[in-house]
Amino acid sequence: MIDDRALGQPFSERVRQSRRTMEAYLKAGARPRWMDRVMEVDQGIAHERARLAAAYRELQRECASDRAEFARRWRAHAESRRYDELNDLIRQHNEWYPIERDLPHDPRTRDFVKVNGRSHRRPELSAAWVLREFPA
């Protein structure tokens, strides 16, 4: 009989039927970390794509018709970009997401099942990723 709403009163039928566990208490308190992390990762990748797209267009304007100069400068730009903080978050996501979501394994592929038709893994950002997304 530890219910703040009705001091000294017995628990309601609904309360008596539900299990009180620490896990349920923690889950009810806030949005799960995996959900926040997925949003942070996807927003971070989208933000980087937008920044790269703007830089790509700007460099195309600067180089005009000199394609060799554009390619050289774009590769140098791609190599100079740093994504350490976002890549740390992506590594955390790739490692913990299947555990936190309790994803089942697919026995045929010996990997976790796909979520909405795609792998849960997000690619780490690097110069190779930049050049795949925006070819020189």
TORVOPA-461849 format. One record per residue: x, y, z of N, C-alpha, C in turn; chain; residue in three letters. Coordinates in steps of 0.02 Angstrom, whole numbers. Example, Ala and Ser with C-alpha at 12.3 -4.5 7.8 and 13.67 -1.06 7.14 Angstrom:
residues 2
> 660, -284, 390, 615, -225, 390, 660, -165, 390, A, ala $
> 642, -112, 354, 684, -53, 357, 645, 2, 394, A, ser $
//
This chain:
residues 136
> 41, -60, 0, 0, 0, 0, 43, 63, 0, A, met $
> 83, 69, -52, 125, 128, -58, 104, 164, -122, A, ile $
> 51, 200, -117, 25, 234, -175, 12, 306, -155, A, asp $
> 48, 354, -186, 42, 424, -167, -27, 453, -179, A, asp $
> -62, 426, -228, -127, 454, -246, -179, 440, -192, A, arg $
> -175, 384, -160, -226, 366, -110, -189, 337, -50, A, ala $
> -168, 381, -5, -130, 359, 53, -173, 312, 95, A, leu $
> -145, 255, 110, -179, 207, 153, -232, 166, 118, A, gly $
> -244, 179, 54, -295, 141, 17, -262, 83, -19, A, gln $
> -298, 28, -29, -269, -27, -67, -258, -8, -140, A, pro $
> -210, -43, -172, -197, -31, -243, -259, -48, -284, A, phe $
> -266, -13, -339, -321, -28, -385, -309, -95, -419, A, ser $
> -361, -122, -450, -355, -185, -486, -303, -180, -542, A, glu $
> -304, -124, -578, -256, -115, -633, -184, -115, -608, A, arg $
> -172, -80, -554, -104, -77, -526, -82, -145, -502, A, val $
> -128, -182, -470, -109, -249, -445, -93, -297, -502, A, arg $
> -124, -288, -560, -114, -335, -616, -49, -320, -655, A, gln $
> -23, -259, -650, 38, -243, -688, 100, -257, -645, A, ser $
> 152, -280, -679, 214, -296, -643, 253, -232, -631, A, arg $
> 280, -226, -572, 321, -168, -556, 394, -191, -556, A, arg $
> 429, -171, -608, 500, -188, -612, 540, -125, -624, A, thr $
> 604, -128, -610, 647, -71, -621, 651, -56, -696, A, met $
> 653, -108, -738, 656, -98, -810, 595, -60, -836, A, glu $
> 536, -81, -812, 474, -47, -833, 474, 26, -810, A, ala $
> 499, 38, -750, 502, 106, -723, 548, 148, -767, A, tyr $
> 607, 123, -784, 654, 161, -824, 628, 172, -895, A, leu $
> 596, 121, -924, 570, 128, -992, 514, 179, -995, A, lys $
> 474, 184, -943, 417, 230, -942, 439, 303, -934, A, ala $
> 499, 314, -909, 520, 381, -892, 537, 426, -950, A, gly $
> 564, 400, -1003, 586, 442, -1059, 592, 400, -1122, A, ala $
> 605, 435, -1177, 615, 401, -1240, 678, 358, -1235, A, arg $
> 679, 298, -1264, 738, 255, -1259, 799, 287, -1293, A, pro $
> 858, 272, -1268, 920, 301, -1294, 930, 283, -1368, A, arg $
> 912, 222, -1387, 923, 203, -1457, 883, 248, -1504, A, trp $
> 825, 271, -1482, 784, 314, -1524, 816, 382, -1532, A, met $
> 841, 410, -1477, 876, 474, -1481, 939, 469, -1524, A, asp $
> 976, 413, -1515, 1038, 405, -1552, 1025, 398, -1627, A, arg $
> 974, 360, -1646, 957, 353, -1717, 941, 421, -1747, A, val $
> 902, 461, -1711, 885, 527, -1737, 947, 572, -1742, A, met $
> 991, 569, -1692, 1052, 609, -1694, 1096, 589, -1752, A, glu $
> 1104, 523, -1763, 1146, 499, -1818, 1116, 520, -1885, A, val $
> 1052, 507, -1895, 1021, 523, -1959, 1020, 598, -1972, A, asp $
> 1008, 638, -1921, 1010, 710, -1930, 1081, 735, -1943, A, gln $
> 1130, 704, -1910, 1200, 722, -1921, 1222, 707, -1992, A, gly $
> 1203, 648, -2017, 1220, 630, -2086, 1185, 676, -2135, A, ile $
> 1121, 691, -2124, 1084, 737, -2168, 1115, 807, -2167, A, ala $
> 1136, 829, -2109, 1169, 895, -2103, 1234, 896, -2143, A, his $
> 1274, 843, -2137, 1337, 840, -2174, 1324, 838, -2249, A, glu $
> 1274, 800, -2271, 1256, 798, -2342, 1239, 867, -2368, A, arg $
> 1200, 904, -2330, 1180, 972, -2350, 1240, 1018, -2354, A, ala $
> 1285, 1014, -2305, 1346, 1055, -2306, 1390, 1037, -2365, A, arg $
> 1397, 972, -2378, 1438, 950, -2434, 1407, 971, -2501, A, leu $
> 1341, 967, -2506, 1308, 987, -2568, 1320, 1061, -2582, A, ala $
> 1317, 1103, -2531, 1330, 1174, -2539, 1403, 1186, -2560, A, ala $
> 1449, 1152, -2527, 1520, 1159, -2545, 1534, 1134, -2616, A, ala $
> 1501, 1080, -2635, 1508, 1051, -2702, 1486, 1100, -2755, A, tyr $
> 1427, 1130, -2745, 1402, 1179, -2793, 1447, 1241, -2797, A, arg $
> 1470, 1264, -2740, 1514, 1322, -2738, 1579, 1308, -2776, A, glu $
> 1608, 1250, -2765, 1670, 1232, -2799, 1658, 1224, -2874, A, leu $
> 1601, 1198, -2893, 1585, 1193, -2964, 1582, 1262, -2996, A, gln $
> 1553, 1311, -2961, 1550, 1380, -2987, 1620, 1409, -2994, A, arg $
> 1662, 1397, -2943, 1730, 1425, -2944, 1771, 1396, -3000, A, glu $
> 1765, 1330, -3012, 1807, 1297, -3061, 1778, 1301, -3132, A, cys $
> 1716, 1319, -3137, 1681, 1327, -3202, 1692, 1266, -3246, A, ala $
> 1731, 1273, -3298, 1739, 1218, -3346, 1803, 1177, -3336, A, ser $
> 1844, 1194, -3288, 1907, 1157, -3276, 1892, 1097, -3231, A, asp $
> 1875, 1041, -3262, 1855, 981, -3226, 1913, 950, -3186, A, arg $
> 1973, 954, -3214, 2031, 925, -3178, 2044, 964, -3113, A, ala $
> 2040, 1030, -3117, 2049, 1071, -3057, 1994, 1058, -3006, A, glu $
> 1933, 1052, -3030, 1877, 1036, -2984, 1890, 970, -2949, A, phe $
> 1909, 918, -2987, 1920, 852, -2958, 1976, 854, -2906, A, ala $
> 2030, 889, -2921, 2086, 894, -2875, 2065, 929, -2811, A, arg $
> 2032, 985, -2818, 2012, 1024, -2759, 1957, 988, -2719, A, arg $
> 1911, 953, -2754, 1858, 918, -2717, 1887, 860, -2678, A, trp $
> 1935, 824, -2707, 1966, 769, -2669, 2002, 796, -2607, A, arg $
> 2037, 853, -2616, 2072, 884, -2559, 2021, 905, -2506, A, ala $
> 1965, 932, -2528, 1913, 952, -2480, 1886, 891, -2443, A, his $
> 1873, 837, -2479, 1847, 775, -2449, 1897, 748, -2398, A, ala $
> 1961, 750, -2414, 2012, 724, -2368, 2019, 768, -2306, A, glu $
> 2003, 832, -2312, 2012, 877, -2255, 1955, 875, -2205, A, ser $
> 1900, 846, -2223, 1841, 844, -2179, 1852, 795, -2121, A, arg $
> 1830, 815, -2061, 1836, 773, -2002, 1766, 757, -1976, A, arg $
> 1754, 694, -1959, 1689, 673, -1935, 1697, 631, -1871, A, tyr $
> 1746, 646, -1830, 1762, 605, -1772, 1702, 598, -1724, A, asp $
> 1671, 653, -1707, 1616, 651, -1658, 1556, 612, -1686, A, glu $
> 1539, 626, -1748, 1482, 591, -1778, 1499, 517, -1788, A, leu $
> 1560, 501, -1807, 1580, 431, -1816, 1579, 393, -1749, A, asn $
> 1596, 426, -1694, 1591, 394, -1628, 1518, 376, -1614, A, asp $
> 1473, 423, -1629, 1402, 410, -1619, 1377, 354, -1664, A, leu $
> 1401, 352, -1726, 1382, 299, -1773, 1407, 231, -1748, A, ile $
> 1469, 229, -1723, 1495, 166, -1695, 1454, 142, -1636, A, arg $
> 1435, 189, -1592, 1392, 170, -1535, 1326, 143, -1560, A, gln $
> 1297, 176, -1609, 1234, 153, -1637, 1240, 83, -1666, A, his $
> 1291, 72, -1707, 1299, 7, -1739, 1310, -49, -1689, A, asn $
> 1343, -32, -1634, 1357, -83, -1583, 1296, -97, -1539, A, glu $
> 1262, -45, -1516, 1211, -53, -1465, 1140, -59, -1491, A, trp $
> 1125, -34, -1550, 1056, -34, -1574, 1024, -103, -1574, A, tyr $
> 1057, -155, -1601, 1024, -220, -1601, 1012, -248, -1531, A, pro $
> 1054, -231, -1484, 1046, -255, -1416, 989, -217, -1382, A, ile $
> 989, -151, -1389, 938, -110, -1358, 868, -123, -1387, A, glu $
> 865, -138, -1452, 801, -153, -1484, 783, -227, -1479, A, arg $
> 830, -267, -1454, 820, -339, -1448, 802, -370, -1516, A, asp $
> 842, -351, -1567, 830, -376, -1635, 844, -450, -1640, A, leu $
> 801, -487, -1672, 815, -559, -1682, 866, -570, -1737, A, pro $
> 896, -628, -1737, 943, -648, -1789, 906, -684, -1845, A, his $
> 930, -674, -1906, 905, -710, -1964, 952, -770, -1973, A, asp $
> 928, -831, -1965, 973, -889, -1969, 1005, -899, -2038, A, pro $
> 971, -875, -2090, 1000, -883, -2157, 1061, -838, -2167, A, arg $
> 1055, -775, -2147, 1110, -727, -2157, 1158, -725, -2098, A, thr $
> 1138, -754, -2042, 1177, -751, -1980, 1191, -679, -1959, A, arg $
> 1142, -637, -1971, 1146, -567, -1954, 1079, -547, -1923, A, asp $
> 1075, -487, -1897, 1013, -463, -1870, 963, -451, -1926, A, phe $
> 899, -457, -1910, 848, -445, -1961, 849, -372, -1981, A, val $
> 825, -358, -2040, 823, -289, -2065, 766, -252, -2032, A, lys $
> 776, -188, -2023, 726, -144, -1994, 698, -102, -2051, A, val $
> 633, -111, -2064, 601, -76, -2120, 636, -88, -2186, A, asn $
> 660, -149, -2195, 691, -168, -2258, 764, -148, -2267, A, gly $
> 795, -119, -2216, 866, -101, -2223, 904, -119, -2159, A, arg $
> 968, -126, -2167, 1010, -143, -2111, 1008, -86, -2059, A, ser $
> 1016, -104, -1996, 1017, -53, -1943, 1083, -14, -1944, A, his $
> 1134, -41, -1976, 1200, -10, -1975, 1201, 54, -2017, A, arg $
> 1237, 104, -1991, 1247, 165, -2028, 1320, 168, -2048, A, arg $
> 1336, 192, -2108, 1406, 195, -2129, 1443, 252, -2093, A, pro $
> 1505, 239, -2076, 1546, 292, -2048, 1565, 340, -2103, A, glu $
> 1571, 404, -2085, 1586, 455, -2134, 1662, 461, -2142, A, leu $
> 1684, 467, -2204, 1754, 472, -2220, 1761, 506, -2288, A, ser $
> 1822, 514, -2311, 1833, 543, -2377, 1803, 498, -2431, A, ala $
> 1808, 432, -2422, 1778, 386, -2471, 1702, 394, -2473, A, ala $
> 1671, 404, -2415, 1599, 415, -2413, 1581, 479, -2449, A, trp $
> 1619, 532, -2437, 1607, 597, -2471, 1611, 588, -2547, A, val $
> 1662, 553, -2570, 1671, 544, -2642, 1619, 498, -2673, A, leu $
> 1591, 452, -2633, 1535, 411, -2657, 1472, 453, -2664, A, arg $
> 1460, 495, -2615, 1400, 537, -2615, 1404, 593, -2667, A, glu $
> 1463, 622, -2673, 1474, 678, -2719, 1538, 664, -2759, A, phe $
> 1532, 629, -2814, 1592, 610, -2853, 1630, 670, -2880, A, pro $
> 1695, 662, -2882, 1738, 715, -2910, 1735, 710, -2985, A, ala $
//
